Amino acid sequence: MSVFTIYMPSVYANITEEMISKTYHRMNIGKVKHVEFISTTGKANRAHVFFSEMYDSDESRDVQDNV
Protein backbone atom coordinates (compact mmCIF):
# COMPACT_ATOMS: atom_id res chain seq x y z
CA MET A 1 0.00 0.00 0.00
CA SER A 2 1.20 3.49 -0.80
CA VAL A 3 0.91 6.36 1.62
CA PHE A 4 0.52 8.93 -1.17
CA THR A 5 0.20 8.94 -4.96
CA ILE A 6 0.81 11.69 -7.51
CA TYR A 7 -0.47 11.64 -11.09
CA MET A 8 1.84 13.30 -13.61
CA PRO A 9 -0.07 14.06 -16.83
CA SER A 10 3.04 14.66 -18.91
CA VAL A 11 6.48 13.05 -18.52
CA TYR A 12 9.07 13.03 -21.29
CA ALA A 13 9.53 9.53 -22.70
CA ASN A 14 13.22 9.45 -21.74
CA ILE A 15 12.49 9.96 -18.00
CA THR A 16 13.00 6.82 -15.90
CA GLU A 17 11.61 5.61 -12.59
CA GLU A 18 15.03 6.10 -11.02
CA MET A 19 15.18 9.71 -12.20
CA ILE A 20 11.75 10.48 -10.72
CA SER A 21 12.62 8.70 -7.47
CA LYS A 22 15.90 10.59 -7.05
CA THR A 23 14.22 13.92 -7.84
CA TYR A 24 11.51 13.53 -5.19
CA HIS A 25 14.15 12.43 -2.66
CA ARG A 26 16.46 15.33 -3.54
CA MET A 27 13.56 17.77 -3.27
CA ASN A 28 12.94 16.42 0.28
CA ILE A 29 9.40 15.28 -0.57
CA GLY A 30 9.35 11.52 -0.09
CA LYS A 31 10.57 8.03 -0.87
CA VAL A 32 9.12 6.63 -4.09
CA LYS A 33 7.88 3.04 -3.90
CA HIS A 34 7.37 2.68 -7.65
CA VAL A 35 6.26 4.50 -10.80
CA GLU A 36 3.71 3.26 -13.31
CA PHE A 37 4.16 4.78 -16.76
CA ILE A 38 1.27 5.05 -19.19
CA SER A 39 2.49 5.11 -22.77
CA THR A 40 1.00 7.71 -25.08
CA THR A 41 1.70 8.64 -28.63
CA GLY A 42 4.21 11.41 -29.02
CA LYS A 43 7.16 12.61 -26.97
CA ALA A 44 5.59 12.30 -23.53
CA ASN A 45 4.04 9.65 -21.28
CA ARG A 46 1.84 9.85 -18.21
CA ALA A 47 2.86 8.50 -14.82
CA HIS A 48 1.49 7.54 -11.42
CA VAL A 49 4.10 7.99 -8.68
CA PHE A 50 3.49 5.86 -5.59
CA PHE A 51 5.26 6.84 -2.36
CA SER A 52 6.13 4.46 0.47
CA GLU A 53 7.01 7.38 2.74
CA MET A 54 6.42 11.12 2.80
CA TYR A 55 9.16 13.06 4.54
CA ASP A 56 8.47 15.30 7.53
CA SER A 57 9.46 18.51 5.75
CA ASP A 58 7.95 21.80 4.64
CA GLU A 59 8.43 20.77 1.00
CA SER A 60 6.54 17.52 1.52
CA ARG A 61 3.69 19.21 3.39
CA ASP A 62 3.41 21.83 0.61
CA VAL A 63 3.04 19.10 -2.03
CA GLN A 64 0.45 17.23 0.03
CA ASP A 65 -1.54 20.40 0.76
CA ASN A 66 -1.56 21.45 -2.89
CA VAL A 67 -2.66 18.06 -4.20
C-alpha positions as CSV (number, residue, x, y, z in Angstrom):
1,M,0.0,0.0,0.0
2,S,1.2,3.5,-0.8
3,V,0.9,6.4,1.6
4,F,0.5,8.9,-1.2
5,T,0.2,8.9,-5.0
6,I,0.8,11.7,-7.5
7,Y,-0.5,11.6,-11.1
8,M,1.8,13.3,-13.6
9,P,-0.1,14.1,-16.8
10,S,3.0,14.7,-18.9
11,V,6.5,13.1,-18.5
12,Y,9.1,13.0,-21.3
13,A,9.5,9.5,-22.7
14,N,13.2,9.5,-21.7
15,I,12.5,10.0,-18.0
16,T,13.0,6.8,-15.9
17,E,11.6,5.6,-12.6
18,E,15.0,6.1,-11.0
19,M,15.2,9.7,-12.2
20,I,11.8,10.5,-10.7
21,S,12.6,8.7,-7.5
22,K,15.9,10.6,-7.1
23,T,14.2,13.9,-7.8
24,Y,11.5,13.5,-5.2
25,H,14.2,12.4,-2.7
26,R,16.5,15.3,-3.5
27,M,13.6,17.8,-3.3
28,N,12.9,16.4,0.3
29,I,9.4,15.3,-0.6
30,G,9.4,11.5,-0.1
31,K,10.6,8.0,-0.9
32,V,9.1,6.6,-4.1
33,K,7.9,3.0,-3.9
34,H,7.4,2.7,-7.7
35,V,6.3,4.5,-10.8
36,E,3.7,3.3,-13.3
37,F,4.2,4.8,-16.8
38,I,1.3,5.0,-19.2
39,S,2.5,5.1,-22.8
40,T,1.0,7.7,-25.1
41,T,1.7,8.6,-28.6
42,G,4.2,11.4,-29.0
43,K,7.2,12.6,-27.0
44,A,5.6,12.3,-23.5
45,N,4.0,9.7,-21.3
46,R,1.8,9.9,-18.2
47,A,2.9,8.5,-14.8
48,H,1.5,7.5,-11.4
49,V,4.1,8.0,-8.7
50,F,3.5,5.9,-5.6
51,F,5.3,6.8,-2.4
52,S,6.1,4.5,0.5
53,E,7.0,7.4,2.7
54,M,6.4,11.1,2.8
55,Y,9.2,13.1,4.5
56,D,8.5,15.3,7.5
57,S,9.5,18.5,5.8
58,D,7.9,21.8,4.6
59,E,8.4,20.8,1.0
60,S,6.5,17.5,1.5
61,R,3.7,19.2,3.4
62,D,3.4,21.8,0.6
63,V,3.0,19.1,-2.0
64,Q,0.4,17.2,0.0
65,D,-1.5,20.4,0.8
66,N,-1.6,21.5,-2.9
67,V,-2.7,18.1,-4.2
